[in-house]
Amino acid sequence: MDHFRIRPATKDDTRLLFDWRNDESTRMMSKNKDAVDWSDHLGWLERRLGLAQPNLFIFELDEEPVATFRIDGEDLSYTVAPGRRNQGIAKLMLNEVRSQFGRLRAHVYADNVPSIRVAQNAGMDVVIIDV
Ligand SMILES: CC(C)(COP(=O)(O)OP(=O)(O)OC[C@H]1O[C@@H](n2cnc3c(N)ncnc32)[C@H](O)[C@@H]1OP(=O)(O)O)[C@@H](O)C(=O)NCCC(=O)NCCS
């Protein structure tokens, strides 16, 4: 696979994170299925980046942002860019997250087979939520 790196998210990622968050297939797999509006998103990101440890990251392949993940305590959430799914990116990212941050817990809907698979294979704790 190409060269990858994990870097902290910054304000420059505002648009990107907004677009990924509001993508329909992403929303359907999230707890909150509503589209987020721009000002709420800005507020959320500002608060998050203002934390002592924002724990919001961008995963890049050859300097192209292709996925994001965040860590809240023991909980891990992640999204791959809608146009880059099914290319093994989540697999690569979660394996790397596992080695850098240890075993975390992912809450995944029962019908999100790719996510369950990739999180289990990376050695994460997977809590399956009934659809
Ligand atoms: C879930 C998600 C992170 C997976 O990312 P991805 O980069 O497409 O995943 P990968 O390409 O690494 O593949 C994951 C695995 O699922 C498998 N898979 C993909 N589609 C599948 C399907 N429809 N049925 C069964 N397995 C499937 C892949 O073959 C792969 O398994 P393998 O490693 O054994 O080959 C991505 O689809 C996403 O961002 N979805 C929207 C947000 C989301 O669901 N986030 C997770 C919430 S917990």
The ligand as an SDF file (V2000), in Angstrom:
LIG
                    3D

 48 50  0  0  0  0  0  0  0  0999 V2000
  -17.1250    0.8460    7.4320 C   0  0  0  0  0  0  0  0  0  0  0  0
  -15.9920    1.5360    6.7200 C   0  0  0  0  0  0  0  0  0  0  0  0
  -15.1450    2.2990    7.7470 C   0  0  0  0  0  0  0  0  0  0  0  0
  -15.1240    0.4490    6.0510 C   0  0  0  0  0  0  0  0  0  0  0  0
  -14.0370    1.0870    5.4000 O   0  0  0  0  0  0  0  0  0  0  0  0
  -13.3430    0.4950    4.0800 P   0  0  0  0  0  0  0  0  0  0  0  0
  -12.0580    1.2090    3.8650 O   0  0  0  0  0  0  0  0  0  0  0  0
  -14.3390    0.5140    2.9790 O   0  0  0  0  0  0  0  0  0  0  0  0
  -13.0730   -1.0140    4.5430 O   0  0  0  0  0  0  0  0  0  0  0  0
  -12.0240   -2.0370    3.9290 P   0  0  0  0  0  0  0  0  0  0  0  0
  -11.9030   -1.7960    2.4500 O   0  0  0  0  0  0  0  0  0  0  0  0
  -10.7710   -1.9650    4.7450 O   0  0  0  0  0  0  0  0  0  0  0  0
  -12.7620   -3.4300    4.1100 O   0  0  0  0  0  0  0  0  0  0  0  0
  -13.3190   -3.8850    5.3090 C   0  0  0  0  0  0  0  0  0  0  0  0
  -13.6680   -5.3750    5.2280 C   0  0  0  0  0  0  0  0  0  0  0  0
  -15.0750   -5.5510    4.9590 O   0  0  0  0  0  0  0  0  0  0  0  0
  -15.2510   -6.3870    3.8200 C   0  0  0  0  0  0  0  0  0  0  0  0
  -16.4650   -5.9610    3.1390 N   0  0  0  0  0  0  0  0  0  0  0  0
  -16.6670   -4.8710    2.3920 C   0  0  0  0  0  0  0  0  0  0  0  0
  -17.9310   -4.8080    1.9730 N   0  0  0  0  0  0  0  0  0  0  0  0
  -18.5500   -5.9170    2.4640 C   0  0  0  0  0  0  0  0  0  0  0  0
  -19.8680   -6.4130    2.4010 C   0  0  0  0  0  0  0  0  0  0  0  0
  -20.8180   -5.7690    1.7400 N   0  0  0  0  0  0  0  0  0  0  0  0
  -20.1390   -7.5720    3.0390 N   0  0  0  0  0  0  0  0  0  0  0  0
  -19.1910   -8.2300    3.7240 C   0  0  0  0  0  0  0  0  0  0  0  0
  -17.9060   -7.7850    3.8390 N   0  0  0  0  0  0  0  0  0  0  0  0
  -17.6070   -6.6400    3.2190 C   0  0  0  0  0  0  0  0  0  0  0  0
  -14.0010   -6.2180    3.0340 C   0  0  0  0  0  0  0  0  0  0  0  0
  -13.7920   -7.3080    2.1710 O   0  0  0  0  0  0  0  0  0  0  0  0
  -12.9800   -6.1570    4.1510 C   0  0  0  0  0  0  0  0  0  0  0  0
  -12.7590   -7.4250    4.7030 O   0  0  0  0  0  0  0  0  0  0  0  0
  -11.3340   -8.1500    4.6300 P   0  0  0  0  0  0  0  0  0  0  0  0
  -10.3910   -7.2270    5.3690 O   0  0  0  0  0  0  0  0  0  0  0  0
  -11.5620   -9.4120    5.3380 O   0  0  0  0  0  0  0  0  0  0  0  0
  -11.0250   -8.2440    3.1860 O   0  0  0  0  0  0  0  0  0  0  0  0
  -16.4900    2.5030    5.6100 C   0  0  0  0  0  0  0  0  0  0  0  0
  -17.3700    1.8110    4.7530 O   0  0  0  0  0  0  0  0  0  0  0  0
  -17.2230    3.7320    6.1560 C   0  0  0  0  0  0  0  0  0  0  0  0
  -16.5810    4.7480    6.4370 O   0  0  0  0  0  0  0  0  0  0  0  0
  -18.5440    3.6400    6.2750 N   0  0  0  0  0  0  0  0  0  0  0  0
  -19.3750    4.7460    6.7660 C   0  0  0  0  0  0  0  0  0  0  0  0
  -19.1040    5.1110    8.2050 C   0  0  0  0  0  0  0  0  0  0  0  0
  -19.0760    3.9290    9.1120 C   0  0  0  0  0  0  0  0  0  0  0  0
  -19.8390    2.9830    8.9290 O   0  0  0  0  0  0  0  0  0  0  0  0
  -18.2010    3.9830   10.1070 N   0  0  0  0  0  0  0  0  0  0  0  0
  -18.0800    2.9490   11.0820 C   0  0  0  0  0  0  0  0  0  0  0  0
  -19.0880    3.1830   12.1550 C   0  0  0  0  0  0  0  0  0  0  0  0
  -18.7490    2.1020   13.4810 S   0  0  0  0  0  0  0  0  0  0  0  0
  1  2  1  0
  2  3  1  0
  2  4  1  0
  2 36  1  0
  4  5  1  0
  5  6  1  0
  6  7  2  0
  6  8  1  0
  6  9  1  0
  9 10  1  0
 10 11  2  0
 10 12  1  0
 10 13  1  0
 13 14  1  0
 14 15  1  0
 15 16  1  0
 15 30  1  0
 16 17  1  0
 17 18  1  0
 17 28  1  0
 18 19  1  0
 18 27  1  0
 19 20  2  0
 20 21  1  0
 21 22  1  0
 21 27  2  0
 22 23  1  0
 22 24  2  0
 24 25  1  0
 25 26  2  0
 26 27  1  0
 28 29  1  0
 28 30  1  0
 30 31  1  0
 31 32  1  0
 32 33  2  0
 32 34  1  0
 32 35  1  0
 36 37  1  0
 36 38  1  0
 38 39  2  0
 38 40  1  0
 40 41  1  0
 41 42  1  0
 42 43  1  0
 43 44  2  0
 43 45  1  0
 45 46  1  0
 46 47  1  0
 47 48  1  0
M  END
$$$$
